[in-house]
Amino acid sequence: MAATNVAPEAADSKAPLGLWACIALVVGNVIGVGIFTLPASLAQFGGLALVGWLLTAAGALVLALVFARLARLIPEAGGPYAYTRAGYGDFAGFLIAWGYWIGLWASVAALAVGLMNYVGAGARAAGASAALSGAIAIAGLWVMTWFNLRGVSGAGRFQTVTTALKLIPLIAIGTVGLFSANWSNFAPIVPPAYPSTFSAVAAAAALTMYSFLGIESATVMADNVHDPSRTIPRATVIGTLVTAIVYILSTVGVMGALPPDALAASAAPYADAATIIWGPWASFIVTVGVVIAGVGALNGFIMLQGHVPLAAAQDRLFPARFARVSSTGVPAFGYICSSLLATVVLVVYYAGLSSGANELVEAYNTIILLATFTTLVPYAFCTMAELLLYYQDRPQFSGQRLRAAGLIAALAFAFSFLTIVGSGAQTALYGFASLLLGVPVYVWMRKVEASRRSSLPETVIELDGVAAVPVNDASPAFPPLPTAEQASSTSGR
């Protein structure tokens, strides 16, 4: 890691993100705009949709346990990148950082589009064109980027506030709505396209599993978290549990308010359910909640998109520019570069809408597939990375502790694998291609590192008056993995 002039204890005491901010980061990033339209897609399964939710929530909680254990073992920034590099080495770590970074800025673009699409009916009624909608989406992206450039502390407080506000309509529908629910709406339905109940449940779970992407968010920000080895594990598990409960309860509330046929035809199921439960005024409140949810998630992903390349650059796996921190303590170059790439995606999308070019719109959809795949692959790598780390120190991790870790890792890997398979062949194809594009970048970075090390002055080490082999006067570019005992006593980078 790059050297710092601040003692770890002092840096940690000034870390701007505590437990509540980290929980808000997890919940706020996982709950975006998509959940507000998902019940319409699940309506065809009736009560089987809830079984799908339960299965997905169980898988997400197992993954959260993996990330919690890894965060306790390696409390370093970068999250999935840091864990993969520790377990598999530099090349695998680079590929995960490369793909995960693509997934982050692509998700930023997707959130901006999703936010505009949800409120698009009102905008079109006011005469807004695709170009104007695109300009608003891009402006919103850069306003949130500017806000994050001002510092992690302010962005963390904003994330906490928006997360609390976005939960209000979801919790209200999931609790108050139960008292007026029509329980006949929950009859299990096996659509004609599915040969069995099992296949219908699997399909419902496939629709819900992407709603949990982002549960690892707190692990990425370890450098800015107070007592990361304790705070991040707790925030990851609590945040995932809160999200699962909110998802299931709110889905029950919506399904209880709208019969399956009406729910399947609804463009805004939460708003329609709120209208039935409380009246027309409630639809506006839910729409405001959607906007807050989208803005909060946008803020959270922009926060992450600069810190993943920062961690990789500190290990000299990304260009050095990404490792530079501004006077406000944030990776400004990473923020700006990532937001520029997200802006390109938005320009392509809205230009396609304006010109009617289906190819351009398809290009945007491809980017979204990349975001999904490049987020899921790190999950699979991290599940096995935990076992690799344990096997490197068998005396420390043995017996019951190792067996428990093995069971959790196996379940989490199975869930990750099935999620990747369920994402479809096109997603896997484009996702794998995007990872391959990173290989030349890795080779180039190794060349840069080799040139740097060869240009360093050499010193001669003398042992008992005998000159030894000259060595470069520099710390190793890639330090050895700490032992489990050392890692558990580390509070941060």
C-alpha positions in Angstrom: 0.0 0.0 0.0 1.0 3.6 -0.5 2.6 5.1 2.5 0.8 7.6 4.6 1.9 10.2 7.1 -1.1 9.6 9.3 -1.0 6.9 12.0 -3.6 4.2 11.6 -5.2 5.0 15.0 -5.4 8.7 14.2 -6.8 8.1 10.7 -9.4 5.7 12.1 -10.5 8.1 14.8 -11.3 10.7 12.1 -13.1 8.3 9.8 -16.4 9.9 8.7 -18.5 6.8 8.4 -19.9 5.1 11.5 -22.3 2.1 11.9 -25.4 4.0 10.9 -23.8 5.6 7.8 -22.5 2.2 6.7 -26.0 0.6 7.2 -27.5 3.4 5.2 -24.9 2.8 2.4 -25.8 -0.9 2.2 -29.6 -0.3 2.4 -29.5 2.8 0.2 -27.5 1.2 -2.6 -29.5 -2.0 -2.6 -32.9 -0.3 -2.6 -32.9 1.7 -5.8 -35.7 2.5 -8.3 -36.2 -1.1 -9.6 -38.0 -2.4 -6.6 -40.8 0.1 -7.2 -41.8 -1.7 -10.5 -40.8 -5.3 -9.6 -44.1 -6.4 -8.1 -45.7 -6.1 -11.6 -43.2 -8.6 -13.0 -43.9 -10.9 -10.0 -47.7 -10.7 -10.3 -47.9 -13.7 -12.7 -46.7 -16.0 -9.9 -49.2 -14.9 -7.2 -48.2 -16.2 -3.8 -45.2 -18.1 -5.2 -43.5 -14.8 -5.6 -43.1 -14.6 -1.8 -41.4 -18.0 -1.9 -39.0 -16.7 -4.4 -38.3 -13.7 -2.2 -37.6 -15.9 0.8 -35.1 -18.0 -1.2 -33.3 -15.0 -2.6 -33.2 -13.3 0.8 -31.7 -16.4 2.4 -29.0 -16.5 -0.3 -28.3 -12.8 0.1 -27.9 -13.2 3.9 -25.4 -16.0 3.3 -23.4 -13.8 1.0 -23.6 -11.0 3.6 -22.0 -13.4 6.1 -19.2 -14.1 3.7 -18.5 -10.4 3.3 -18.8 -9.8 7.0 -16.2 -12.5 7.7 -13.9 -11.2 5.0 -14.2 -7.6 6.3 -13.2 -8.8 9.8 -10.2 -10.7 8.4 -9.1 -8.0 5.9 -10.4 -4.6 6.9 -9.1 -2.9 3.8 -10.8 -0.6 1.2 -11.8 -2.0 -2.1 -14.2 -4.7 -0.8 -14.4 -7.5 -3.3 -11.2 -6.4 -5.0 -9.2 -6.5 -1.8 -10.5 -9.9 -0.8 -9.9 -11.4 -4.3 -6.4 -10.1 -4.5 -5.6 -11.4 -1.0 -6.9 -14.9 -1.9 -6.0 -15.3 -5.5 -3.2 -12.8 -6.2 -2.7 -9.7 -8.3 -4.1 -10.8 -11.6 -7.4 -12.0 -10.3 -7.6 -9.0 -8.0 -7.1 -6.7 -11.0 -9.7 -8.4 -13.1 -12.3 -8.1 -10.3 -11.4 -4.4 -9.7 -11.6 -3.8 -13.5 -15.0 -5.6 -13.9 -16.4 -4.3 -10.6 -15.5 -0.7 -11.6 -17.3 -1.1 -14.9 -20.3 -2.4 -13.0 -20.3 0.6 -10.7 -20.3 3.4 -13.3 -22.7 1.5 -15.5 -25.0 1.2 -12.5 -24.8 5.0 -12.0 -26.0 5.4 -15.6 -28.8 2.9 -15.1 -30.0 4.6 -11.9 -30.1 8.0 -13.7 -32.2 6.5 -16.5 -34.4 4.5 -14.2 -35.1 7.6 -12.2 -36.1 9.5 -15.3 -38.2 6.7 -16.6 -40.3 6.4 -13.4 -41.2 10.1 -13.5 -41.2 10.1 -17.3 -44.9 10.2 -17.7 -45.2 13.5 -15.9 -42.2 14.9 -17.8 -43.7 13.9 -21.2 -47.0 15.4 -20.2 -45.1 18.7 -19.6 -43.7 18.5 -23.1 -40.2 17.2 -22.2 -38.3 15.6 -25.1 -35.9 12.7 -24.9 -33.1 15.3 -25.2 -34.4 17.3 -22.3 -34.9 14.1 -20.2 -31.3 13.2 -21.0 -30.0 16.6 -20.0 -31.8 16.4 -16.7 -30.4 12.9 -16.0 -26.9 14.0 -16.9 -27.2 17.2 -14.8 -28.4 15.1 -11.8 -25.5 12.8 -12.2 -23.0 15.6 -12.1 -24.7 17.4 -9.2 -24.3 14.2 -7.1 -20.7 13.8 -8.4 -19.9 17.4 -7.3 -21.6 16.7 -3.9 -19.3 13.6 -3.4 -16.2 15.6 -4.4 -16.8 17.8 -1.3 -16.0 14.9 1.0 -17.1 11.5 2.3 -18.6 12.9 5.5 -21.3 15.0 3.7 -22.1 12.2 1.2 -22.4 9.8 4.1 -24.9 12.0 6.0 -26.9 12.5 2.8 -27.0 8.8 2.3 -28.4 8.3 5.8 -31.1 10.9 5.3 -32.2 9.6 1.9 -32.2 6.0 3.1 -34.5 6.9 6.0 -36.8 8.8 3.8 -37.0 6.1 1.1 -38.0 3.5 3.7 -41.0 5.4 4.8 -43.4 4.5 1.9 -42.1 1.0 1.7 -42.6 0.3 5.4 -45.9 2.0 5.4 -47.3 -0.1 2.6 -45.8 -3.2 4.1 -47.4 -2.6 7.5 -50.5 -0.5 7.3 -51.4 -2.2 4.0 -51.7 -5.6 5.8 -54.8 -4.5 7.6 -56.7 -4.0 4.3 -55.1 -6.8 2.3 -57.2 -9.1 0.2 -55.6 -12.4 1.0 -57.2 -14.2 -1.9 -54.6 -12.3 -4.1 -51.9 -14.6 -2.7 -53.1 -17.8 -4.2 -50.2 -19.6 -5.8 -50.1 -19.4 -9.6 -48.0 -21.5 -12.0 -48.0 -19.7 -15.3 -48.5 -21.8 -18.4 -44.9 -21.1 -19.5 -43.5 -23.1 -16.5 -44.0 -26.9 -16.3 -43.9 -27.2 -12.5 -44.2 -25.3 -9.3 -40.5 -25.6 -8.7 -39.7 -24.0 -12.1 -42.1 -21.2 -11.3 -40.5 -20.5 -7.9 -37.1 -20.6 -9.5 -38.2 -18.0 -12.1 -39.7 -15.8 -9.4 -36.4 -16.0 -7.5 -34.5 -15.1 -10.6 -36.5 -11.9 -10.9 -35.8 -10.9 -7.3 -32.1 -11.9 -7.0 -30.8 -8.8 -8.8 -32.6 -6.6 -6.2 -29.9 -7.5 -3.7 -26.9 -6.3 -5.7 -24.9 -3.9 -3.6 -24.9 -5.7 -0.2 -21.1 -5.4 -0.3 -21.1 -1.6 -0.5 -19.8 -0.9 3.0 -16.7 -3.1 2.4 -15.5 -0.8 -0.4 -15.3 2.2 1.9 -13.1 0.6 4.7 -10.6 3.4 4.6 -13.3 5.9 5.6 -15.0 3.7 8.2 -14.4 3.9 11.9 -13.3 0.6 13.3 -13.8 -1.2 10.0 -13.2 -4.7 11.3 -16.2 -4.3 13.6 -18.4 -1.8 11.9 -18.4 -3.2 8.3 -19.4 -6.8 9.3 -22.3 -5.5 11.5 -23.5 -3.0 8.8 -23.4 -5.6 6.0 -25.4 -8.2 7.9 -27.9 -5.7 9.4 -28.3 -3.8 6.1 -29.0 -7.0 4.2 -31.5 -8.2 6.8 -33.3 -4.8 6.9 -33.5 -4.8 3.1 -34.8 -8.3 3.0 -37.6 -7.6 5.5 -38.6 -4.3 3.8 -38.7 -6.1 0.4 -40.9 -8.9 1.5 -43.2 -6.8 3.7 -43.7 -4.2 1.0 -44.4 -6.8 -1.7 -47.0 -8.4 0.6 -48.6 -4.9 1.0 -48.7 -4.3 -2.7 -50.0 -7.7 -3.6 -52.7 -7.4 -0.9 -53.9 -4.2 -2.4 -53.9 -5.1 -6.1 -55.3 -8.3 -7.6 -52.8 -10.2 -9.9 -54.3 -9.0 -13.2 -54.3 -5.3 -12.1 -50.8 -5.7 -10.6 -49.4 -7.2 -13.8 -50.8 -4.2 -15.8 -49.5 -1.5 -13.4 -46.7 0.7 -14.5 -46.3 2.0 -10.9 -47.5 -0.7 -8.5 -46.5 1.0 -5.3 -48.2 4.2 -6.3 -51.3 2.4 -7.3 -51.4 0.3 -4.1 -51.0 3.5 -2.0 -53.9 5.1 -3.8 -56.1 2.1 -2.9 -55.0 2.0 0.7 -55.0 5.8 1.5 -56.4 7.7 -1.5 -55.0 9.7 -4.5 -52.8 11.9 -2.4 -50.7 8.9 -1.4 -49.6 8.2 -5.0 -47.7 11.5 -5.0 -46.0 10.6 -1.7 -44.8 7.3 -3.2 -43.6 9.1 -6.3 -41.5 11.4 -4.2 -40.2 8.3 -2.3 -39.1 6.8 -5.7 -37.2 10.0 -6.5 -35.5 10.0 -3.1 -34.7 6.3 -3.5 -33.1 6.9 -6.9 -31.1 10.0 -5.7 -29.9 8.1 -2.6 -28.7 5.1 -4.6 -27.1 7.4 -7.2 -25.2 9.1 -4.4 -24.1 5.8 -2.9 -22.8 4.3 -6.2 -21.0 7.5 -7.1 -19.3 7.2 -3.7 -18.1 3.7 -4.5 -17.1 4.3 -8.1 -14.1 6.3 -7.1 -12.9 4.2 -4.2 -12.5 0.8 -6.1 -9.9 2.2 -8.6 -8.3 4.1 -5.6 -7.6 0.8 -3.8 -6.3 -0.9 -7.0 -4.1 2.1 -7.8 -2.6 2.1 -4.3 -1.5 -1.5 -5.1 -0.1 -0.3 -8.4 -2.7 -2.3 -10.4 -4.5 0.8 -11.8 -2.9 4.0 -13.1 -1.3 6.2 -10.4 -3.7 9.1 -11.1 -6.5 7.1 -9.5 -4.5 6.9 -6.2 -4.4 10.6 -5.8 -6.6 12.1 -3.1 -8.0 15.7 -3.2 -7.8 18.2 -0.4 -11.3 17.1 0.7 -9.9 13.5 1.1 -11.7 11.9 -1.9 -10.4 10.3 -5.1 -11.4 13.1 -7.3 -9.9 11.7 -10.5 -11.7 8.4 -10.0 -15.0 10.2 -9.4 -14.7 12.4 -12.5 -13.4 9.7 -14.8 -16.2 7.3 -13.7 -18.9 9.9 -14.1 -17.6 10.8 -17.6 -18.0 7.2 -18.6 -21.5 7.0 -17.1 -22.3 10.2 -19.1 -21.2 8.6 -22.3 -23.7 5.8 -21.6 -26.5 8.3 -21.0 -25.7 10.3 -24.2 -25.8 7.0 -26.2 -29.1 6.0 -24.6 -30.9 9.3 -25.0 -29.5 9.9 -28.5 -30.9 6.6 -29.5 -34.3 7.6 -28.1 -34.2 10.9 -30.1 -33.2 9.3 -33.4 -35.1 6.1 -33.0 -32.0 4.1 -33.5 -32.6 0.7 -31.9 -28.9 -0.2 -32.2 -28.0 2.7 -29.8 -30.6 1.7 -27.3 -29.4 -1.9 -27.5 -25.9 -0.6 -26.7 -27.3 0.8 -23.5 -29.0 -2.4 -22.6 -25.7 -4.2 -23.2 -24.0 -1.9 -20.6 -26.7 -2.8 -18.1 -26.0 -6.5 -18.7 -22.3 -5.8 -18.1 -23.1 -4.1 -14.8 -25.0 -7.1 -13.6 -22.4 -9.7 -14.6 -19.4 -7.7 -13.4 -21.1 -7.4 -10.0 -22.0 -11.0 -9.7 -18.6 -12.5 -10.6 -16.8 -10.8 -7.6 -19.4 -12.4 -5.3 -18.4 -15.9 -6.5 -14.7 -15.1 -6.2 -15.1 -13.8 -2.7 -17.0 -16.8 -1.4 -14.0 -19.0 -2.3 -11.4 -16.4 -1.3 -12.4 -16.8 2.3 -11.5 -20.5 2.3 -8.2 -19.8 0.5 -7.3 -17.4 3.3 -8.2 -19.9 5.9 -6.2 -22.7 4.3 -3.1 -20.5 4.3 -3.2 -20.4 8.1 -4.6 -23.8 9.2 -3.4 -23.6 12.8 -5.4 -20.4 13.3 -8.4 -21.6 11.4 -9.2 -25.2 12.0 -11.7 -27.5 13.4 -15.2 -26.2 14.0 -14.3 -22.7 12.7 -13.1 -24.0 9.4 -16.1 -26.3 9.0 -18.5 -23.5 9.6 -16.6 -21.2 7.1 -16.7 -24.0 4.6 -20.4 -24.5 4.8 -21.1 -20.8 4.5 -18.7 -20.5 1.6 -20.2 -23.5 -0.2 -23.8 -22.1 0.1 -22.7 -18.6 -0.9 -20.8 -19.9 -3.9 -23.8 -22.1 -5.0 -26.1 -19.0 -4.8 -23.6 -16.8 -6.7 -23.1 -19.5 -9.4 -26.9 -20.0 -9.9 -27.3 -16.3 -10.0 -24.7 -15.9 -12.8 -26.2 -18.8 -14.7 -29.7 -17.3 -14.3 -28.6 -14.0 -15.8 -28.5 -15.5 -19.3 -26.1 -16.4 -22.0 -25.9 -12.9 -23.5 -25.1 -11.4 -20.1 -22.3 -13.9 -19.6 -20.9 -13.4 -23.1 -20.7 -9.6 -22.8 -19.5 -9.7 -19.2 -16.7 -12.1 -20.0 -15.7 -10.0 -23.0 -15.5 -6.9 -20.8 -13.2 -8.8 -18.4 -10.9 -9.8 -21.3 -10.6 -6.1 -22.3 -8.8 -5.6 -19.0 -6.0 -8.1 -19.8 -4.0 -5.6 -22.0 -4.5 -3.0 -19.3 -3.0 -5.3 -16.7 0.0 -6.1 -19.0 0.6 -2.4 -19.5 0.5 -1.8 -15.7 3.0 -4.6 -15.1 5.3 -2.9 -17.7 4.9 0.4 -16.0 5.7 -1.2 -12.6 8.7 -3.0 -14.0 10.1 0.3 -15.5 9.5 2.0 -12.2 11.4 -0.6 -10.2 14.3 -0.8 -12.6 14.8 3.0 -12.4 15.1 3.0 -8.6 18.6 3.3 -7.0 20.2 0.1 -5.9 21.7 -0.4 -2.5 24.1 -3.1 -1.4 23.2 -5.0 1.8 26.2 -6.2 3.8 25.9 -9.2 6.1 28.9 -9.5 8.5 31.0 -7.4 6.3 30.2 -9.4 3.1 28.5 -7.6 0.3 25.2 -9.3 -0.7 23.2 -9.0 -4.0 22.2 -5.4 -4.8 18.5 -4.7 -4.3 16.2 -1.8 -5.2 15.8 0.6 -2.4 12.0 0.4 -2.4 9.3 -1.4 -0.5 7.7 -4.3 -2.4 5.0 -3.3 -4.9 2.9 -6.2 -3.7 3.4 -7.0 0.0 2.8 -10.5 1.2 -0.5 -11.4 2.6 -0.7 -10.8 6.4 -1.3 -13.7 8.7 -4.8 -14.1 10.1 -3.6 -13.0 13.5 -2.1 -9.8 12.0 -5.2 -9.2 9.9 -7.6 -9.5 12.8 -5.6 -6.9 14.7 -5.6 -4.4 11.9 -8.1 -1.5 12.1 -7.6 -0.2 8.5 -5.2 0.7 5.9 
